[in-house]
Amino acid sequence: MITILGCGVSGLTTGFTLLKNGYQVQIITSELPEDTVSAVAGAIWFPYEARPVDKVNLWSLRSFNIYKELSEYPDSGISMIDYAIILEEPGKPWWLDSIPDEHIIADTVSGYYKDDYPGYIVNVPLIETPVYLPFLMNQFLELGGTISKKEIRSVNELADHDLVINCTGLGSATLFGDEALYPIQGQIVKVEPDPGVKGSATDFHFGENHQEMAYIIPRRDGIILGGTARPGIDSKIPDHILSEKLINYNAEYDSRLSDLKVLETKLGLRPGRSQIRLEKDPKLNVIHNYGHGGAGYTVSWGCADSVLQLVRAELS
Ligand SMILES: Cc1cc2nc3c(=O)[nH]c(=O)nc-3n(C[C@H](O)[C@H](O)[C@H](O)COP(=O)(O)OP(=O)(O)OC[C@H]3O[C@@H](n4cnc5c(N)ncnc54)[C@H](O)[C@@H]3O)c2cc1C
């Protein structure tokens, strides 16, 4: 029996992948999906704040293709949408390599909003997290996986398990004493849905300390407007004045956003790390899969595949 720690997008995707490949899997987790950082995300497929670049591109491309397949199933919460990525200056961003050519729609953001911008219009997966996380959890349970709610307080508690996959996100800082892991606080505001509003994101930061950006994720339950990325800040108290700012930033692109009713403000701590940790622990019976920064959904399927390779090597 393989034990996965954590029931966010990383734990569930890894669990599903291992079950599909014939392993028996249980998840042990302190929080169920709806209470995780994964439930705060928008989410759009986009490799943001995750490294190393070469691996992130491969993991992202693998995930892209699986999300595209999932978009054929309406109950998955996945759809493919045209999305504008606005650059500060014209140029070729590194993440373009992880998008299949036929999904790069235009190499300028022209005619999308009332003004033109440097950037790209790409056709990418939209992951409606309130639908996708329960979908993924049900798939996991239907394949025979089990989930128990429990916080693991010490690595000593893991000694009796055959093999453990660590998908605890920011929880790894305490549980595994990883000092390289740090929170990247992110706030978003959700406004009422409007089918006319199109998606976009700035691929650059601005505002106070260059920790703010503008992004619009049009979901069926509401439009997610972001956002912030504040490294080292671990407060979970939302700032309502900031929410006003986020609406204003995005209304620069689509003025209708200012008139939409605010539904909620949410805040989450992304698991920041100089590199995603995906390796067998040299001392423990643990394979790590955490530190996905602002791209946990974007890399999830690719990372789960890499875990599968490590599991095969361990158990062969
Ligand atoms: C505002 C915001 C917007 C975002 N937008 C996007 C986006 O558009 N696209 C994208 O790809 N990503 C986005 N992200 C990033 C993404 O949400 C994260 O990278 C991802 O959720 C990390 O998933 P995870 O499963 O690794 O961690 P988490 O979702 O944090 O899950 C960790 C799990 O581990 C469990 N756990 C922790 N410690 C223990 C313990 N000691 N014992 C037992 N269980 C434990 C927790 O209970 C939880 O179940 C966004 C994040 C934020 C905050």
The ligand as an SDF file (V2000), in Angstrom:
LIG
                    3D

 53 58  0  0  0  0  0  0  0  0999 V2000
   -4.4510   32.9970   -5.3250 C   0  0  0  0  0  0  0  0  0  0  0  0
   -3.8530   31.7840   -5.9930 C   0  0  0  0  0  0  0  0  0  0  0  0
   -4.0510   31.5970   -7.3530 C   0  0  0  0  0  0  0  0  0  0  0  0
   -3.4820   30.4910   -7.9890 C   0  0  0  0  0  0  0  0  0  0  0  0
   -3.7150   30.3130   -9.3300 N   0  0  0  0  0  0  0  0  0  0  0  0
   -3.1900   29.2280   -9.9660 C   0  0  0  0  0  0  0  0  0  0  0  0
   -3.4450   29.0140  -11.3480 C   0  0  0  0  0  0  0  0  0  0  0  0
   -4.1680   29.7820  -11.9890 O   0  0  0  0  0  0  0  0  0  0  0  0
   -2.8640   27.9260  -11.9420 N   0  0  0  0  0  0  0  0  0  0  0  0
   -2.0730   27.0530  -11.2560 C   0  0  0  0  0  0  0  0  0  0  0  0
   -1.5710   26.0880  -11.8520 O   0  0  0  0  0  0  0  0  0  0  0  0
   -1.8410   27.2270   -9.9310 N   0  0  0  0  0  0  0  0  0  0  0  0
   -2.3580   28.3020   -9.2780 C   0  0  0  0  0  0  0  0  0  0  0  0
   -2.1040   28.5000   -7.9500 N   0  0  0  0  0  0  0  0  0  0  0  0
   -1.1230   27.6150   -7.2670 C   0  0  0  0  0  0  0  0  0  0  0  0
   -1.7430   26.3240   -6.8000 C   0  0  0  0  0  0  0  0  0  0  0  0
   -2.9240   26.5880   -6.1030 O   0  0  0  0  0  0  0  0  0  0  0  0
   -0.7480   25.5690   -5.8900 C   0  0  0  0  0  0  0  0  0  0  0  0
    0.4940   25.4320   -6.5380 O   0  0  0  0  0  0  0  0  0  0  0  0
   -1.3180   24.1940   -5.5810 C   0  0  0  0  0  0  0  0  0  0  0  0
   -2.5940   24.3260   -5.0250 O   0  0  0  0  0  0  0  0  0  0  0  0
   -0.4210   23.3890   -4.6710 C   0  0  0  0  0  0  0  0  0  0  0  0
   -1.1010   22.1690   -4.4870 O   0  0  0  0  0  0  0  0  0  0  0  0
   -0.6320   21.0780   -3.4580 P   0  0  0  0  0  0  0  0  0  0  0  0
   -1.5760   19.9430   -3.5890 O   0  0  0  0  0  0  0  0  0  0  0  0
    0.8210   20.8090   -3.6680 O   0  0  0  0  0  0  0  0  0  0  0  0
   -0.7690   21.7880   -2.0380 O   0  0  0  0  0  0  0  0  0  0  0  0
   -2.0800   22.1380   -1.1770 P   0  0  0  0  0  0  0  0  0  0  0  0
   -3.2390   22.4430   -2.0180 O   0  0  0  0  0  0  0  0  0  0  0  0
   -1.6180   23.1590   -0.1890 O   0  0  0  0  0  0  0  0  0  0  0  0
   -2.3770   20.7980   -0.4190 O   0  0  0  0  0  0  0  0  0  0  0  0
   -1.5280   20.3290    0.6180 C   0  0  0  0  0  0  0  0  0  0  0  0
   -2.2090   19.1810    1.3250 C   0  0  0  0  0  0  0  0  0  0  0  0
   -1.3180   18.6490    2.3020 O   0  0  0  0  0  0  0  0  0  0  0  0
   -2.0090   18.4850    3.5310 C   0  0  0  0  0  0  0  0  0  0  0  0
   -1.0360   18.5520    4.6190 N   0  0  0  0  0  0  0  0  0  0  0  0
   -0.1480   19.5570    4.8660 C   0  0  0  0  0  0  0  0  0  0  0  0
    0.5800   19.2400    5.9640 N   0  0  0  0  0  0  0  0  0  0  0  0
    0.1400   18.0330    6.3940 C   0  0  0  0  0  0  0  0  0  0  0  0
    0.4910   17.1770    7.4920 C   0  0  0  0  0  0  0  0  0  0  0  0
    1.4560   17.4930    8.3450 N   0  0  0  0  0  0  0  0  0  0  0  0
   -0.1740   15.9940    7.6490 N   0  0  0  0  0  0  0  0  0  0  0  0
   -1.1590   15.6550    6.7750 C   0  0  0  0  0  0  0  0  0  0  0  0
   -1.5260   16.4340    5.7330 N   0  0  0  0  0  0  0  0  0  0  0  0
   -0.8890   17.5980    5.5480 C   0  0  0  0  0  0  0  0  0  0  0  0
   -3.0290   19.6200    3.5270 C   0  0  0  0  0  0  0  0  0  0  0  0
   -4.0640   19.3420    4.4300 O   0  0  0  0  0  0  0  0  0  0  0  0
   -3.4720   19.5820    2.0760 C   0  0  0  0  0  0  0  0  0  0  0  0
   -4.4520   18.5860    1.9090 O   0  0  0  0  0  0  0  0  0  0  0  0
   -2.6910   29.5660   -7.2580 C   0  0  0  0  0  0  0  0  0  0  0  0
   -2.5370   29.7340   -5.8750 C   0  0  0  0  0  0  0  0  0  0  0  0
   -3.1080   30.8290   -5.2410 C   0  0  0  0  0  0  0  0  0  0  0  0
   -2.9430   30.9840   -3.7660 C   0  0  0  0  0  0  0  0  0  0  0  0
  1  2  1  0
  2  3  1  0
  2 52  2  0
  3  4  2  0
  4  5  1  0
  4 50  1  0
  5  6  2  0
  6  7  1  0
  6 13  1  0
  7  8  2  0
  7  9  1  0
  9 10  1  0
 10 11  2  0
 10 12  1  0
 12 13  2  0
 13 14  1  0
 14 15  1  0
 14 50  1  0
 15 16  1  0
 16 17  1  0
 16 18  1  0
 18 19  1  0
 18 20  1  0
 20 21  1  0
 20 22  1  0
 22 23  1  0
 23 24  1  0
 24 25  2  0
 24 26  1  0
 24 27  1  0
 27 28  1  0
 28 29  2  0
 28 30  1  0
 28 31  1  0
 31 32  1  0
 32 33  1  0
 33 34  1  0
 33 48  1  0
 34 35  1  0
 35 36  1  0
 35 46  1  0
 36 37  1  0
 36 45  1  0
 37 38  2  0
 38 39  1  0
 39 40  1  0
 39 45  2  0
 40 41  1  0
 40 42  2  0
 42 43  1  0
 43 44  2  0
 44 45  1  0
 46 47  1  0
 46 48  1  0
 48 49  1  0
 50 51  2  0
 51 52  1  0
 52 53  1  0
M  END
$$$$
